[in-house]
Amino acid sequence: MAGQGLLNKCSSPARNARLGARRYAGLDAFIKDRKRAGNVTFSHAMVDDHGDFPRWPLDVGNGSVGGLPMVNFPEVSMWGRSPWGGWGANPLPNRFEGLWQQTEGKVVGGMPYSEGIYEDMDAVIAWQHYWDVGNTANATVREYVQFEFTSVPSLVDDVMVAIAIMEQTWTPPARSSQALTSKALGLLSGVDARLTPQAKSAWRWRLLLLRARADAEMAEKGCGAALCAAIAEIGAIQHTQNSSCCGPAKVECTCGPPRPPPGPGPPAPGAAECPSGAYPRNFTKTWQYVINVTCYTFQRVAHCAVRIRETPLFLFFV
């Protein structure tokens, strides 16, 4: 597996592009050298990034790394909002359609990077791209909705509109839009009233509806029992309610006195906030340690270069 990994947020895009290009060039040479020596056999190169698809394999490598066909590793889990899974479903069909188009038909397969059931819809989009390269993400989502939720055309249309809105509100600034979040919730609530008991109690539907409910409550009030009930059910469905790092989002269950509308400059002293994630420092350090240990182990077999602070993650499994 070869992946460019997490780019340094403090670096310029141009600097990250230069770093990535040098590393892909080195990887390309490394694979070709090992193949010529005949002592290592590679069948595919797994290539991807946390953001856009890497350009070097397309622009310079002519659709390959080391002369190998490429498979991708789409990030369907840890993008746009944290804690991962703490807010329910994260359908992002337009994002993954765009990323698939960036591969220019030069990816022959792959494996979505999955952290949990909340990104089931995104994973299905990726699998369907591998199965039928000409299919679009929205066509896959429509088929998903028809199979998992309802085949009633008008209800399918309402779910599709809600999902499009929820993709917009996954990240700021639309995330705080009361108009958008309430519209998505209204559409899904209307569909929920007409679903069969089996469909409305299924975890896929609950994670989608609860996400819309949590978003609407957060955008309107940022606190309250309804918001906490939604977040608690999301955690219970995924069995993450007791997790120290990837559990339910932390929100205010009791609303205090109304706060003044936000204005320019820093928030007023004492203004409460609803954090969107809870990642203790010891978890981050542990994760970095695991990566570095893995890196040290794999470099004995092939090649590995991990620089958490700077750029990439390159791992090759042989």
Order of alpha helices (4+ residues) and beta strands (2+ residues): beta-alpha-beta-alpha-beta-beta-alpha-beta-alpha-alpha-alpha-alpha-alpha-alpha-alpha-alpha-beta-beta
